[in-house]
Amino acid sequence: PAQSNILTDREVVSLFLHFTVNPKPRVDFIDRPRCCLRGKECSITRFGQVESRWGYSGTSDRIRRIFVVGFGLYGSIHGPTDYQVNIQGPDSHYGTKGMRKVTHESSSTGTKTCFTFCYAAGNNNGTSVEDGQIPEVIFYT
């Protein structure tokens, strides 16, 4: 949108400041989603243990294309830290003893949602089925 001329220069600057500075200045846009997801928000956790010191080599971790509403992250090993949306920066904790398959069963409907974690070709910044940085996947049933 910033380069499409949909927004004025003033609106672009306002949004840029809203997403990059703290405290966040007020913006003149509606912050409610345009659509709503129906169902119940659920999450799965894939790691059995947390360890320290996951470094960043400059390459991306990999997640297959999937529609989720959010995901959990481990925090910095150096105390409170602000992370950017592209999730690169200070060393953080990471999960080990990862599970290859995690199944979530809805308590109300009995519907099962199965997540399968597998190896991806290429450099994955150390992410594997056993070790990685995204411990939680948040989704709707």
N, C-alpha and C positions, 0 to 999 in steps of 0.2 A: 504493500500500500504506500510506503514512503516514496517510492519511485514511480508510482502510477498516476500521480496528480489527482487522486481521489481525495486526499487530505490537503489542507492548506499547509504552508511552511510552518505556521504557528502551531497547528495541530500535531505535525510531525515532531517538532521540538518538545511539545507538551508530553506526548507519549514516550519519547526517548527518555526524558527526565523521569517520568513515572516508573519506567522499567529499569533505570540504572542508578538512581540515587536513593539514599535513606536520610530522613524520612521521605516517603513518597508524596509528591505534590498531588493535589486533586486534579482529576481530568474531567472534561465535560462530555464524557461518553457514558452510556449505560454499561454497567459492569455485570449485568445478569446475562447468562447464556441465552442464545436465541432459541435453542431447543432444550428439551429436558430429556434425560435418560429415564426410562421407566425401569422399575425393578428395584433390587436391593444392592447397595454397594457391598462388595465382598473383597477379600484379599487372601492371597496365599503367601506363605513364606517358604523359601527353598533351601535355606542354609541351617545347619544344625549347630554351628559354632561361629563366633566372631573373633577375628585376629586383628593385629595392628599392622600398619604400614603397607598400604597399597599405593604404589607410585604411579606416576603418569609418564608414559614414554612418548606421548605425542600422537599415538595411533588410537583409533577408536575401539571401544568394546563393541561387541555385536549383539544385537537383539533382532530376531526375525520380525518381519512385519506382522503386527498384531494390533487390534484396536483395544486399547485400555484407557482408563480415565486417569491413571496416575501410577506412580511407582515409588517405593521407598528407597532411601539412600543411607549409607553409613556416614557418620559425621567425621570431622577432622580429628586427627590424633593430636593436634596442637591446641585444642580447645575450641570455643565458639568461632565459627567462620561462616561468611556469606559465600554461597556457591552461585555461579552463573548458570543460566539455563543449559548451556552446552556442556555442563558438568566436567570441567577441567579445572585444575588448580591444586590446592594443598593436598598432601598425602592424607589418606583417610583410612578408616578401618575397612575390613572386608570380611566376607563370609567364606567359611570352609565347610567341608563335609556336606556339600550340596547334593540335593536329590535330583535324579534324572527325570522323575515323574512325580507330579503333585496333583492330587485330585481333590476338588472342592465339591462337597455335596450340600445343596441348599436345604436348610432345616425346614423350610415351609413347603417346598414342592418336591424335594427328593432329587431334583435335577443335578446331574454330575457334570462338572466342567473339568477337563483334564489338561494340564500344562505339561509338555514334554520339553526338556532342556537337552540340547545336543551340541556337538562340536560344529563350528563353522570354519570353512576354509579361509586361509589368509591369517594375517597378524591380528590378534584379538586383544592386545594389550595385557595378555596373561589371563583373560577371562576363559573359563572352561566350565564344564558341568560341575566340577568339584569346588572351584574357587571363583569369586567374582564380587562385584560391587553392588549389584541390584538385588537386595534380599527379598523384596516384596513387590508383587504385582497387584494392582487394584483394578477391579473390573466390576461390571454390572451383570446380574443374572436376569 
